[in-house]
Amino acid sequence: MSTHRFAVNVTPKPGILDPQGRAVEGSLGHLGIDGVSAVRVGRRVELTVDAADESAARAVVERLAGELLANPLIEAYAIESISGASSTVGVPAGAGNPV
Amino acid sequence: MSTHRFAVNVTPKPGILDPQGRAVEGSLGHLGIDGVSAVRVGRRVELTVDAADESAARAVVERLAGELLANPLIEAYAIESISGASSTVGVPAGAGNPV
């Protein structure tokens, strides 16, 4: 078994209305910030997966992203590995996973 | 001037309660997914900046992240360049800035 940390980036699909992004754009003037456009606001979910190997871990994340984290009608997602795997093979009982 | 696309990843700081993350963890059993832990849910904001160069563009994003996109008391942010710069005005061939 090994432990893998992933991020799932969920963003509104092109053409889908993004009220949060519009709100950010509307606030730029108040801050005196110029030159910023095409703001899209999505979610970023970071999680740790214990699985036999990297590919099994990624399959779990893929399923989670498609079934729970993103709405496939209006959102796209991308999965990103955000840290090296830490092998836990042979770790004595009681050595918990980090939180 | 050149155009740069960035993402700002905003995540709850360690130790800060993350009810959305707990909700995801609570749903894993219903989906029959094992081995997932330490779920943290944050935001991902993607935006385009027109600026003189990459470093000026990044400064704009830095300011925006610190003043509008993240709450510094409870959230951390990381800025990521997500696409090549596209030069737009009068840049001689070969003078593009690195990404």
N, CA and C atoms of all chains as a GROMACS GRO file, in nm:
protein
  594
    1MET      N    1   0.085  -0.120   0.000
    1MET     CA    2   0.000   0.000   0.000
    1MET      C    3   0.088   0.124   0.000
    2SER      N    4   0.040   0.226  -0.066
    2SER     CA    5   0.110   0.353  -0.061
    2SER      C    6   0.008   0.465  -0.054
    3THR      N    7   0.056   0.580  -0.012
    3THR     CA    8  -0.031   0.692   0.013
    3THR      C    9  -0.004   0.801  -0.090
    4HIS      N   10  -0.108   0.852  -0.151
    4HIS     CA   11  -0.094   0.951  -0.256
    4HIS      C   12  -0.182   1.070  -0.225
    5ARG      N   13  -0.131   1.188  -0.254
    5ARG     CA   14  -0.210   1.310  -0.232
    5ARG      C   15  -0.244   1.368  -0.369
    6PHE      N   16  -0.371   1.393  -0.390
    6PHE     CA   17  -0.417   1.448  -0.518
    6PHE      C   18  -0.495   1.576  -0.495
    7ALA      N   19  -0.504   1.655  -0.601
    7ALA     CA   20  -0.599   1.765  -0.603
    7ALA      C   21  -0.692   1.744  -0.722
    8VAL      N   22  -0.818   1.773  -0.702
    8VAL     CA   23  -0.915   1.773  -0.812
    8VAL      C   24  -0.957   1.918  -0.833
    9ASN      N   25  -0.928   1.970  -0.951
    9ASN     CA   26  -0.967   2.107  -0.985
    9ASN      C   27  -1.096   2.102  -1.065
   10VAL      N   28  -1.199   2.161  -1.010
   10VAL     CA   29  -1.331   2.160  -1.073
   10VAL      C   30  -1.362   2.301  -1.121
   11THR      N   31  -1.387   2.316  -1.249
   11THR     CA   32  -1.414   2.450  -1.303
   11THR      C   33  -1.540   2.448  -1.388
   12PRO      N   34  -1.611   2.560  -1.393
   12PRO     CA   35  -1.729   2.566  -1.479
   12PRO      C   36  -1.688   2.547  -1.624
   13LYS      N   37  -1.766   2.469  -1.699
   13LYS     CA   38  -1.734   2.449  -1.840
   13LYS      C   39  -1.745   2.580  -1.916
   14PRO      N   40  -1.672   2.592  -2.026
   14PRO     CA   41  -1.683   2.714  -2.108
   14PRO      C   42  -1.829   2.736  -2.148
   15GLY      N   43  -1.873   2.859  -2.140
   15GLY     CA   44  -2.009   2.891  -2.180
   15GLY      C   45  -2.109   2.883  -2.068
   16ILE      N   46  -2.070   2.815  -1.959
   16ILE     CA   47  -2.159   2.806  -1.844
   16ILE      C   48  -2.146   2.935  -1.761
   17LEU      N   49  -2.259   2.989  -1.723
   17LEU     CA   50  -2.259   3.112  -1.644
   17LEU      C   51  -2.184   3.090  -1.513
   18ASP      N   52  -2.100   3.186  -1.477
   18ASP     CA   53  -2.020   3.174  -1.356
   18ASP      C   54  -2.038   3.301  -1.272
   19PRO      N   55  -2.143   3.303  -1.190
   19PRO     CA   56  -2.173   3.426  -1.115
   19PRO      C   57  -2.061   3.469  -1.021
   20GLN      N   58  -1.990   3.372  -0.963
   20GLN     CA   59  -1.880   3.410  -0.874
   20GLN      C   60  -1.767   3.479  -0.951
   21GLY      N   61  -1.741   3.427  -1.070
   21GLY     CA   62  -1.639   3.491  -1.153
   21GLY      C   63  -1.678   3.633  -1.190
   22ARG      N   64  -1.806   3.652  -1.222
   22ARG     CA   65  -1.854   3.786  -1.255
   22ARG      C   66  -1.842   3.878  -1.134
   23ALA      N   67  -1.869   3.823  -1.015
   23ALA     CA   68  -1.859   3.904  -0.894
   23ALA      C   69  -1.716   3.950  -0.871
   24VAL      N   70  -1.621   3.859  -0.895
   24VAL     CA   71  -1.480   3.898  -0.880
   24VAL      C   72  -1.446   4.009  -0.979
   25GLU      N   73  -1.489   3.991  -1.104
   25GLU     CA   74  -1.460   4.094  -1.204
   25GLU      C   75  -1.522   4.228  -1.164
   26GLY      N   76  -1.641   4.222  -1.106
   26GLY     CA   77  -1.707   4.345  -1.064
   26GLY      C   78  -1.637   4.416  -0.951
   27SER      N   79  -1.558   4.341  -0.875
   27SER     CA   80  -1.488   4.400  -0.760
   27SER      C   81  -1.354   4.461  -0.798
   28LEU      N   82  -1.305   4.431  -0.918
   28LEU     CA   83  -1.170   4.474  -0.954
   28LEU      C   84  -1.159   4.626  -0.957
   29GLY      N   85  -1.264   4.692  -1.005
   29GLY     CA   86  -1.261   4.838  -1.011
   29GLY      C   87  -1.244   4.900  -0.874
   30HIS      N   88  -1.312   4.845  -0.775
   30HIS     CA   89  -1.302   4.899  -0.640
   30HIS      C   90  -1.161   4.887  -0.585
   31LEU      N   91  -1.091   4.783  -0.629
   31LEU     CA   92  -0.954   4.763  -0.581
   31LEU      C   93  -0.853   4.838  -0.668
   32GLY      N   94  -0.901   4.898  -0.775
   32GLY     CA   95  -0.808   4.968  -0.864
   32GLY      C   96  -0.716   4.874  -0.941
   33ILE      N   97  -0.767   4.756  -0.971
   33ILE     CA   98  -0.685   4.658  -1.045
   33ILE      C   99  -0.730   4.654  -1.190
   34ASP      N  100  -0.637   4.673  -1.280
   34ASP     CA  101  -0.666   4.673  -1.424
   34ASP      C  102  -0.611   4.547  -1.491
   35GLY      N  103  -0.666   4.517  -1.607
   35GLY     CA  104  -0.604   4.416  -1.693
   35GLY      C  105  -0.640   4.273  -1.661
   36VAL      N  106  -0.735   4.254  -1.570
   36VAL     CA  107  -0.774   4.117  -1.534
   36VAL      C  108  -0.907   4.085  -1.603
   37SER      N  109  -0.911   3.968  -1.666
   37SER     CA  110  -1.033   3.930  -1.737
   37SER      C  111  -1.050   3.778  -1.731
   38ALA      N  112  -1.163   3.733  -1.784
   38ALA     CA  113  -1.191   3.589  -1.795
   38ALA      C  114  -1.173   3.517  -1.662
   39VAL      N  115  -1.232   3.573  -1.557
   39VAL     CA  116  -1.221   3.511  -1.425
   39VAL      C  117  -1.323   3.398  -1.414
   40ARG      N  118  -1.275   3.282  -1.375
   40ARG     CA  119  -1.363   3.167  -1.354
   40ARG      C  120  -1.337   3.113  -1.214
   41VAL      N  121  -1.441   3.091  -1.139
   41VAL     CA  122  -1.425   3.043  -1.003
   41VAL      C  123  -1.476   2.900  -0.994
   42GLY      N  124  -1.389   2.813  -0.948
   42GLY     CA  125  -1.426   2.673  -0.931
   42GLY      C  126  -1.387   2.625  -0.793
   43ARG      N  127  -1.380   2.494  -0.778
   43ARG     CA  128  -1.341   2.437  -0.649
   43ARG      C  129  -1.210   2.360  -0.665
   44ARG      N  130  -1.140   2.349  -0.554
   44ARG     CA  131  -1.021   2.265  -0.551
   44ARG      C  132  -1.033   2.173  -0.430
   45VAL      N  133  -1.033   2.045  -0.456
   45VAL     CA  134  -1.047   1.947  -0.350
   45VAL      C  135  -0.916   1.869  -0.340
   46GLU      N  136  -0.856   1.873  -0.223
   46GLU     CA  137  -0.732   1.798  -0.200
   46GLU      C  138  -0.764   1.679  -0.111
   47LEU      N  139  -0.705   1.566  -0.143
   47LEU     CA  140  -0.737   1.446  -0.066
   47LEU      C  141  -0.622   1.347  -0.071
   48THR      N  142  -0.622   1.259   0.027
   48THR     CA  143  -0.520   1.155   0.038
   48THR      C  144  -0.585   1.020   0.009
   49VAL      N  145  -0.519   0.940  -0.070
   49VAL     CA  146  -0.572   0.808  -0.104
   49VAL      C  147  -0.469   0.702  -0.068
   50ASP      N  148  -0.514   0.601   0.006
   50ASP     CA  149  -0.433   0.482   0.030
   50ASP      C  150  -0.474   0.377  -0.070
   51ALA      N  151  -0.382   0.332  -0.150
   51ALA     CA  152  -0.415   0.230  -0.251
   51ALA      C  153  -0.291   0.149  -0.281
   52ALA      N  154  -0.313   0.044  -0.360
   52ALA     CA  155  -0.203  -0.048  -0.388
   52ALA      C  156  -0.090   0.024  -0.461
   53ASP      N  157  -0.127   0.110  -0.555
   53ASP     CA  158  -0.024   0.183  -0.629
   53ASP      C  159  -0.085   0.312  -0.683
   54GLU      N  160  -0.003   0.389  -0.749
   54GLU     CA  161  -0.045   0.519  -0.800
   54GLU      C  162  -0.165   0.508  -0.895
   55SER      N  163  -0.162   0.405  -0.978
   55SER     CA  164  -0.269   0.395  -1.077
   55SER      C  165  -0.402   0.357  -1.012
   56ALA      N  166  -0.396   0.273  -0.910
   56ALA     CA  167  -0.519   0.238  -0.837
   56ALA      C  168  -0.570   0.360  -0.761
   57ALA      N  169  -0.478   0.438  -0.706
   57ALA     CA  170  -0.518   0.558  -0.633
   57ALA      C  171  -0.585   0.657  -0.727
   58ARG      N  172  -0.528   0.672  -0.844
   58ARG     CA  173  -0.584   0.767  -0.940
   58ARG      C  174  -0.724   0.723  -0.986
   59ALA      N  175  -0.744   0.593  -0.997
   59ALA     CA  176  -0.876   0.543  -1.036
   59ALA      C  177  -0.981   0.578  -0.932
   60VAL      N  178  -0.942   0.571  -0.805
   60VAL     CA  179  -1.034   0.608  -0.697
   60VAL      C  180  -1.071   0.756  -0.708
   61VAL      N  181  -0.970   0.839  -0.732
   61VAL     CA  182  -0.994   0.983  -0.741
   61VAL      C  183  -1.082   1.014  -0.862
   62GLU      N  184  -1.054   0.944  -0.972
   62GLU     CA  185  -1.133   0.964  -1.094
   62GLU      C  186  -1.281   0.935  -1.068
   63ARG      N  187  -1.306   0.828  -0.997
   63ARG     CA  188  -1.445   0.791  -0.968
   63ARG      C  189  -1.510   0.894  -0.876
   64LEU      N  190  -1.435   0.934  -0.774
   64LEU     CA  191  -1.486   1.032  -0.678
   64LEU      C  192  -1.517   1.164  -0.749
   65ALA      N  193  -1.427   1.205  -0.836
   65ALA     CA  194  -1.447   1.333  -0.907
   65ALA      C  195  -1.571   1.327  -0.994
   66GLY      N  196  -1.588   1.216  -1.066
   66GLY     CA  197  -1.700   1.206  -1.158
   66GLY      C  198  -1.834   1.186  -1.090
   67GLU      N  199  -1.832   1.126  -0.970
   67GLU     CA  200  -1.959   1.092  -0.907
   67GLU      C  201  -1.999   1.186  -0.794
   68LEU      N  202  -1.901   1.256  -0.738
   68LEU     CA  203  -1.934   1.336  -0.619
   68LEU      C  204  -1.886   1.480  -0.627
   69LEU      N  205  -1.766   1.500  -0.678
   69LEU     CA  206  -1.705   1.634  -0.665
   69LEU      C  207  -1.746   1.729  -0.776
   70ALA      N  208  -1.773   1.677  -0.894
   70ALA     CA  209  -1.808   1.765  -1.006
   70ALA      C  210  -1.945   1.726  -1.061
   71ASN      N  211  -2.015   1.824  -1.110
   71ASN     CA  212  -2.140   1.801  -1.181
   71ASN      C  213  -2.107   1.796  -1.330
   72PRO      N  214  -2.110   1.677  -1.390
   72PRO     CA  215  -2.059   1.663  -1.526
   72PRO      C  216  -2.137   1.744  -1.630
   73LEU      N  217  -2.258   1.787  -1.596
   73LEU     CA  218  -2.335   1.867  -1.691
   73LEU      C  219  -2.274   2.005  -1.711
   74ILE      N  220  -2.223   2.062  -1.604
   74ILE     CA  221  -2.181   2.202  -1.612
   74ILE      C  222  -2.036   2.224  -1.570
   75GLU      N  223  -1.970   2.119  -1.522
   75GLU     CA  224  -1.835   2.138  -1.471
   75GLU      C  225  -1.737   2.038  -1.533
   76ALA      N  226  -1.615   2.084  -1.550
   76ALA     CA  227  -1.507   1.997  -1.593
   76ALA      C  228  -1.413   1.978  -1.474
   77TYR      N  229  -1.340   1.868  -1.473
   77TYR     CA  230  -1.243   1.851  -1.365
   77TYR      C  231  -1.110   1.800  -1.421
   78ALA      N  232  -1.006   1.832  -1.346
   78ALA     CA  233  -0.873   1.782  -1.379
   78ALA      C  234  -0.810   1.731  -1.251
   79ILE      N  235  -0.743   1.618  -1.263
   79ILE     CA  236  -0.680   1.556  -1.146
   79ILE      C  237  -0.531   1.580  -1.152
   80GLU      N  238  -0.477   1.617  -1.039
   80GLU     CA  239  -0.337   1.659  -1.030
   80GLU      C  240  -0.275   1.586  -0.912
   81SER      N  241  -0.158   1.530  -0.932
   81SER     CA  242  -0.086   1.468  -0.820
   81SER      C  243  -0.007   1.578  -0.751
   82ILE      N  244  -0.026   1.596  -0.622
   82ILE     CA  245   0.038   1.712  -0.559
   82ILE      C  246   0.150   1.677  -0.462
   83SER      N  247   0.179   1.551  -0.446
   83SER     CA  248   0.299   1.521  -0.368
   83SER      C  249   0.346   1.383  -0.402
   84GLY      N  250   0.467   1.357  -0.370
   84GLY     CA  251   0.520   1.224  -0.397
   84GLY      C  252   0.446   1.121  -0.315
   85ALA      N  253   0.436   1.002  -0.367
   85ALA     CA  254   0.377   0.894  -0.290
   85ALA      C  255   0.467   0.864  -0.172
   86SER      N  256   0.405   0.834  -0.059
   86SER     CA  257   0.486   0.787   0.053
   86SER      C  258   0.447   0.643   0.079
   87SER      N  259   0.541   0.557   0.058
   87SER     CA  260   0.513   0.416   0.075
   87SER      C  261   0.492   0.385   0.222
   88THR      N  262   0.391   0.306   0.250
   88THR     CA  263   0.364   0.271   0.389
   88THR      C  264   0.379   0.122   0.412
   89VAL      N  265   0.439   0.056   0.316
   89VAL     CA  266   0.457  -0.089   0.330
   89VAL      C  267   0.540  -0.117   0.455
   90GLY      N  268   0.492  -0.209   0.534
   90GLY     CA  269   0.570  -0.252   0.650
   90GLY      C  270   0.568  -0.153   0.766
   91VAL      N  271   0.480  -0.056   0.760
   91VAL     CA  272   0.469   0.034   0.874
   91VAL      C  273   0.394  -0.038   0.986
   92PRO      N  274   0.446  -0.035   1.107
   92PRO     CA  275   0.385  -0.108   1.216
   92PRO      C  276   0.243  -0.058   1.243
   93ALA      N  277   0.160  -0.147   1.295
   93ALA     CA  278   0.024  -0.109   1.332
   93ALA      C  279   0.030   0.010   1.426
   94GLY      N  280  -0.064   0.099   1.410
   94GLY     CA  281  -0.067   0.215   1.498
   94GLY      C  282  -0.004   0.337   1.436
   95ALA      N  283   0.070   0.318   1.328
   95ALA     CA  284   0.124   0.433   1.258
   95ALA      C  285   0.015   0.489   1.169
   96GLY      N  286  -0.054   0.586   1.218
   96GLY     CA  287  -0.170   0.639   1.148
   96GLY      C  288  -0.129   0.722   1.027
   97ASN      N  289  -0.224   0.745   0.941
   97ASN     CA  290  -0.195   0.833   0.828
   97ASN      C  291  -0.208   0.979   0.870
   98PRO      N  292  -0.133   1.065   0.806
   98PRO     CA  293  -0.135   1.206   0.843
   98PRO      C  294  -0.269   1.270   0.812
   99VAL      N  295  -0.304   1.371   0.887
   99VAL     CA  296  -0.431   1.439   0.860
   99VAL      C  297  -0.409   1.582   0.819
  100MET      N  298   0.307   4.453  -2.403
  100MET     CA  299   0.206   4.386  -2.319
  100MET      C  300   0.198   4.239  -2.356
  101SER      N  301   0.175   4.159  -2.257
  101SER     CA  302   0.154   4.017  -2.284
  101SER      C  303   0.042   3.967  -2.194
  102THR      N  304  -0.012   3.855  -2.232
  102THR     CA  305  -0.128   3.800  -2.164
  102THR      C  306  -0.088   3.672  -2.092
  103HIS      N  307  -0.126   3.663  -1.967
  103HIS     CA  308  -0.088   3.548  -1.886
  103HIS      C  309  -0.212   3.490  -1.819
  104ARG      N  310  -0.215   3.358  -1.813
  104ARG     CA  311  -0.327   3.292  -1.744
  104ARG      C  312  -0.274   3.230  -1.616
  105PHE      N  313  -0.341   3.259  -1.507
  105PHE     CA  314  -0.300   3.207  -1.377
  105PHE      C  315  -0.416   3.134  -1.311
  106ALA      N  316  -0.381   3.048  -1.217
  106ALA     CA  317  -0.481   2.994  -1.125
  106ALA      C  318  -0.438   3.030  -0.984
  107VAL      N  319  -0.534   3.065  -0.902
  107VAL     CA  320  -0.509   3.086  -0.760
  107VAL      C  321  -0.582   2.974  -0.685
  108ASN      N  322  -0.506   2.892  -0.615
  108ASN     CA  323  -0.564   2.784  -0.537
  108ASN      C  324  -0.576   2.828  -0.392
  109VAL      N  325  -0.698   2.835  -0.344
  109VAL     CA  326  -0.724   2.882  -0.208
  109VAL      C  327  -0.769   2.763  -0.125
  110THR      N  328  -0.699   2.735  -0.016
  110THR     CA  329  -0.735   2.619   0.066
  110THR      C  330  -0.743   2.659   0.213
  111PRO      N  331  -0.828   2.592   0.289
  111PRO     CA  332  -0.834   2.622   0.433
  111PRO      C  333  -0.700   2.591   0.497
  112LYS      N  334  -0.655   2.678   0.587
  112LYS     CA  335  -0.529   2.652   0.656
  112LYS      C  336  -0.540   2.526   0.742
  113PRO      N  337  -0.427   2.462   0.767
  113PRO     CA  338  -0.430   2.344   0.854
  113PRO      C  339  -0.491   2.381   0.990
  114GLY      N  340  -0.576   2.295   1.040
  114GLY     CA  341  -0.637   2.319   1.170
  114GLY      C  342  -0.767   2.394   1.163
  115ILE      N  343  -0.793   2.458   1.049
  115ILE     CA  344  -0.919   2.530   1.034
  115ILE      C  345  -1.028   2.430   0.993
  116LEU      N  346  -1.142   2.440   1.060
  116LEU     CA  347  -1.253   2.350   1.031
  116LEU      C  348  -1.294   2.361   0.885
  117ASP      N  349  -1.318   2.247   0.821
  117ASP     CA  350  -1.354   2.247   0.680
  117ASP      C  351  -1.480   2.163   0.662
  118PRO      N  352  -1.597   2.223   0.682
  118PRO     CA  353  -1.721   2.145   0.678
  118PRO      C  354  -1.746   2.078   0.543
  119GLN      N  355  -1.704   2.143   0.433
  119GLN     CA  356  -1.725   2.079   0.303
  119GLN      C  357  -1.640   1.952   0.290
  120GLY      N  358  -1.518   1.961   0.343
  120GLY     CA  359  -1.432   1.843   0.339
  120GLY      C  360  -1.490   1.728   0.421
  121ARG      N  361  -1.546   1.764   0.536
  121ARG     CA  362  -1.608   1.661   0.619
  121ARG      C  363  -1.729   1.600   0.550
  122ALA      N  364  -1.803   1.684   0.478
  122ALA     CA  365  -1.920   1.635   0.405
  122ALA      C  366  -1.879   1.535   0.297
  123VAL      N  367  -1.770   1.567   0.227
  123VAL     CA  368  -1.721   1.474   0.125
  123VAL      C  369  -1.683   1.341   0.191
  124GLU      N  370  -1.610   1.350   0.302
  124GLU     CA  371  -1.569   1.226   0.370
  124GLU      C  372  -1.691   1.146   0.414
  125GLY      N  373  -1.794   1.217   0.459
  125GLY     CA  374  -1.914   1.148   0.502
  125GLY      C  375  -1.989   1.079   0.390
  126SER      N  376  -1.966   1.124   0.267
  126SER     CA  377  -2.036   1.065   0.152
  126SER      C  378  -1.963   0.945   0.094
  127LEU      N  379  -1.839   0.925   0.134
  127LEU     CA  380  -1.759   0.820   0.072
  127LEU      C  381  -1.818   0.682   0.096
  128GLY      N  382  -1.873   0.661   0.218
  128GLY     CA  383  -1.931   0.532   0.250
  128GLY      C  384  -2.047   0.497   0.158
  129HIS      N  385  -2.130   0.596   0.128
  129HIS     CA  386  -2.244   0.573   0.040
  129HIS      C  387  -2.200   0.531  -0.100
  130LEU      N  388  -2.084   0.582  -0.140
  130LEU     CA  389  -2.033   0.549  -0.273
  130LEU      C  390  -1.951   0.420  -0.272
  131GLY      N  391  -1.929   0.365  -0.154
  131GLY     CA  392  -1.846   0.246  -0.145
  131GLY      C  393  -1.700   0.272  -0.178
  132ILE      N  394  -1.652   0.390  -0.145
  132ILE     CA  395  -1.512   0.424  -0.172
  132ILE      C  396  -1.432   0.418  -0.042
  133ASP      N  397  -1.326   0.340  -0.046
  133ASP     CA  398  -1.239   0.326   0.072
  133ASP      C  399  -1.106   0.395   0.054
  134GLY      N  400  -1.040   0.421   0.165
  134GLY     CA  401  -0.900   0.463   0.159
  134GLY      C  402  -0.879   0.610   0.132
  135VAL      N  403  -0.986   0.689   0.134
  135VAL     CA  404  -0.972   0.833   0.111
  135VAL      C  405  -0.980   0.906   0.244
  136SER      N  406  -0.887   0.996   0.267
  136SER     CA  407  -0.886   1.070   0.394
  136SER      C  408  -0.832   1.210   0.370
  137ALA      N  409  -0.835   1.289   0.478
  137ALA     CA  410  -0.778   1.424   0.475
  137ALA      C  411  -0.828   1.506   0.357
  138VAL      N  412  -0.960   1.507   0.341
  138VAL     CA  413  -1.020   1.583   0.231
  138VAL      C  414  -1.033   1.730   0.273
  139ARG      N  415  -0.982   1.818   0.189
  139ARG     CA  416  -0.993   1.962   0.214
  139ARG      C  417  -1.052   2.025   0.090
  140VAL      N  418  -1.154   2.106   0.108
  140VAL     CA  419  -1.219   2.170  -0.005
  140VAL      C  420  -1.190   2.319  -0.005
  141GLY      N  421  -1.136   2.365  -0.114
  141GLY     CA  422  -1.107   2.507  -0.128
  141GLY      C  423  -1.162   2.559  -0.260
  142ARG      N  424  -1.110   2.673  -0.302
  142ARG     CA  425  -1.154   2.731  -0.429
  142ARG      C  426  -1.038   2.736  -0.527
  143ARG      N  427  -1.072   2.737  -0.654
  143ARG     CA  428  -0.972   2.757  -0.757
  143ARG      C  429  -1.023   2.867  -0.849
  144VAL      N  430  -0.947   2.974  -0.857
  144VAL     CA  431  -0.987   3.088  -0.939
  144VAL      C  432  -0.889   3.099  -1.055
  145GLU      N  433  -0.939   3.093  -1.177
  145GLU     CA  434  -0.854   3.107  -1.295
  145GLU      C  435  -0.881   3.243  -1.358
  146LEU      N  436  -0.776   3.309  -1.400
  146LEU     CA  437  -0.795   3.443  -1.455
  146LEU      C  438  -0.685   3.478  -1.553
  147THR      N  439  -0.715   3.573  -1.638
  147THR     CA  440  -0.621   3.621  -1.739
  147THR      C  441  -0.577   3.761  -1.702
  148VAL      N  442  -0.447   3.786  -1.711
  148VAL     CA  443  -0.393   3.918  -1.678
  148VAL      C  444  -0.314   3.971  -1.798
  149ASP      N  445  -0.346   4.094  -1.836
  149ASP     CA  446  -0.266   4.167  -1.935
  149ASP      C  447  -0.170   4.256  -1.858
  150ALA      N  448  -0.044   4.238  -1.880
  150ALA     CA  449   0.054   4.320  -1.809
  150ALA      C  450   0.180   4.330  -1.892
  151ALA      N  451   0.271   4.416  -1.847
  151ALA     CA  452   0.392   4.440  -1.924
  151ALA      C  453   0.474   4.313  -1.938
  152ASP      N  454   0.482   4.237  -1.833
  152ASP     CA  455   0.558   4.112  -1.839
  152ASP      C  456   0.506   4.017  -1.733
  153GLU      N  457   0.564   3.900  -1.731
  153GLU     CA  458   0.520   3.794  -1.640
  153GLU      C  459   0.526   3.838  -1.494
  154SER      N  460   0.632   3.910  -1.461
  154SER     CA  461   0.648   3.946  -1.320
  154SER      C  462   0.546   4.051  -1.279
  155ALA      N  463   0.514   4.144  -1.369
  155ALA     CA  464   0.409   4.243  -1.338
  155ALA      C  465   0.273   4.174  -1.327
  156ALA      N  466   0.250   4.077  -1.415
  156ALA     CA  467   0.123   4.004  -1.411
  156ALA      C  468   0.110   3.928  -1.280
  157ARG      N  469   0.218   3.866  -1.238
  157ARG     CA  470   0.213   3.789  -1.114
  157ARG      C  471   0.188   3.880  -0.995
  158ALA      N  472   0.244   4.002  -0.998
  158ALA     CA  473   0.221   4.096  -0.889
  158ALA      C  474   0.074   4.133  -0.878
  159VAL      N  475   0.008   4.148  -0.993
  159VAL     CA  476  -0.136   4.178  -0.991
  159VAL      C  477  -0.213   4.063  -0.927
  160VAL      N  478  -0.178   3.940  -0.966
  160VAL     CA  479  -0.249   3.823  -0.913
  160VAL      C  480  -0.224   3.811  -0.763
  161GLU      N  481  -0.100   3.838  -0.724
  161GLU     CA  482  -0.065   3.831  -0.581
  161GLU      C  483  -0.152   3.927  -0.501
  162ARG      N  484  -0.169   4.047  -0.553
  162ARG     CA  485  -0.248   4.147  -0.481
  162ARG      C  486  -0.396   4.105  -0.475
  163LEU      N  487  -0.444   4.058  -0.589
  163LEU     CA  488  -0.584   4.015  -0.597
  163LEU      C  489  -0.610   3.898  -0.501
  164ALA      N  490  -0.517   3.804  -0.496
  164ALA     CA  491  -0.534   3.688  -0.409
  164ALA      C  492  -0.538   3.731  -0.263
  165GLY      N  493  -0.447   3.820  -0.226
  165GLY     CA  494  -0.437   3.861  -0.086
  165GLY      C  495  -0.550   3.952  -0.041
  166GLU      N  496  -0.608   4.027  -0.135
  166GLU     CA  497  -0.707   4.127  -0.095
  166GLU      C  498  -0.850   4.087  -0.123
  167LEU      N  499  -0.868   3.992  -0.216
  167LEU     CA  500  -1.006   3.962  -0.256
  167LEU      C  501  -1.038   3.812  -0.255
  168LEU      N  502  -0.945   3.731  -0.302
  168LEU     CA  503  -0.980   3.591  -0.325
  168LEU      C  504  -0.968   3.503  -0.202
  169ALA      N  505  -0.875   3.536  -0.114
  169ALA     CA  506  -0.854   3.453   0.005
  169ALA      C  507  -0.874   3.536   0.130
  170ASN      N  508  -0.921   3.473   0.233
  170ASN     CA  509  -0.928   3.535   0.366
  170ASN      C  510  -0.802   3.494   0.441
  171PRO      N  511  -0.709   3.586   0.460
  171PRO     CA  512  -0.578   3.547   0.514
  171PRO      C  513  -0.584   3.490   0.656
  172LEU      N  514  -0.694   3.514   0.726
  172LEU     CA  515  -0.703   3.460   0.861
  172LEU      C  516  -0.718   3.308   0.861
  173ILE      N  517  -0.790   3.258   0.763
  173ILE     CA  518  -0.824   3.115   0.767
  173ILE      C  519  -0.784   3.040   0.641
  174GLU      N  520  -0.736   3.112   0.539
  174GLU     CA  521  -0.706   3.045   0.414
  174GLU      C  522  -0.564   3.075   0.366
  175ALA      N  523  -0.507   2.977   0.300
  175ALA     CA  524  -0.378   2.996   0.234
  175ALA      C  525  -0.402   2.994   0.083
  176TYR      N  526  -0.313   3.059   0.008
  176TYR     CA  527  -0.330   3.051  -0.136
  176TYR      C  528  -0.196   3.024  -0.203
  177ALA      N  529  -0.206   2.966  -0.321
  177ALA     CA  530  -0.087   2.943  -0.403
  177ALA      C  531  -0.120   2.986  -0.545
  178ILE      N  532  -0.026   3.052  -0.609
  178ILE     CA  533  -0.047   3.102  -0.744
  178ILE      C  534   0.028   3.013  -0.842
  179GLU      N  535  -0.040   2.980  -0.950
  179GLU     CA  536   0.013   2.883  -1.047
  179GLU      C  537  -0.005   2.944  -1.186
  180SER      N  538   0.098   2.936  -1.266
  180SER     CA  539   0.085   2.979  -1.406
  180SER      C  540   0.031   2.862  -1.485
  181ILE      N  541  -0.080   2.881  -1.556
  181ILE     CA  542  -0.141   2.764  -1.619
  181ILE      C  543  -0.137   2.764  -1.771
  182SER      N  544  -0.076   2.864  -1.831
  182SER     CA  545  -0.060   2.851  -1.975
  182SER      C  546   0.052   2.942  -2.020
  183GLY      N  547   0.100   2.918  -2.140
  183GLY     CA  548   0.207   3.000  -2.192
  183GLY      C  549   0.160   3.143  -2.209
  184ALA      N  550   0.249   3.235  -2.192
  184ALA     CA  551   0.218   3.375  -2.220
  184ALA      C  552   0.198   3.390  -2.370
  185SER      N  553   0.104   3.473  -2.409
  185SER     CA  554   0.092   3.506  -2.550
  185SER      C  555   0.116   3.656  -2.567
  186SER      N  556   0.222   3.686  -2.632
  186SER     CA  557   0.254   3.827  -2.653
  186SER      C  558   0.151   3.887  -2.747
  187THR      N  559   0.113   4.011  -2.720
  187THR     CA  560   0.007   4.069  -2.801
  187THR      C  561   0.046   4.194  -2.876
  188VAL      N  562   0.146   4.265  -2.830
  188VAL     CA  563   0.175   4.392  -2.895
  188VAL      C  564   0.322   4.409  -2.928
  189GLY      N  565   0.352   4.422  -3.052
  189GLY     CA  566   0.481   4.474  -3.094
  189GLY      C  567   0.605   4.406  -3.037
  190VAL      N  568   0.593   4.282  -2.999
  190VAL     CA  569   0.712   4.216  -2.946
  190VAL      C  570   0.789   4.154  -3.062
  191PRO      N  571   0.915   4.186  -3.074
  191PRO     CA  572   0.994   4.128  -3.184
  191PRO      C  573   1.001   3.976  -3.172
  192ALA      N  574   1.016   3.914  -3.284
  192ALA     CA  575   1.025   3.768  -3.283
  192ALA      C  576   1.137   3.725  -3.190
  193GLY      N  577   1.108   3.628  -3.109
  193GLY     CA  578   1.211   3.573  -3.021
  193GLY      C  579   1.222   3.646  -2.890
  194ALA      N  580   1.148   3.755  -2.873
  194ALA     CA  581   1.160   3.831  -2.749
  194ALA      C  582   1.053   3.794  -2.648
  195GLY      N  583   0.982   3.686  -2.673
  195GLY     CA  584   0.878   3.646  -2.579
  195GLY      C  585   0.937   3.611  -2.443
  196ASN      N  586   0.860   3.636  -2.340
  196ASN     CA  587   0.912   3.602  -2.208
  196ASN      C  588   0.887   3.455  -2.177
  197PRO      N  589   0.977   3.395  -2.103
  197PRO     CA  590   0.964   3.254  -2.069
  197PRO      C  591   0.845   3.231  -1.976
  198VAL      N  592   0.798   3.109  -1.974
  198VAL     CA  593   0.685   3.082  -1.886
  198VAL      C  594   0.726   2.999  -1.767
   0.00000   0.00000   0.00000
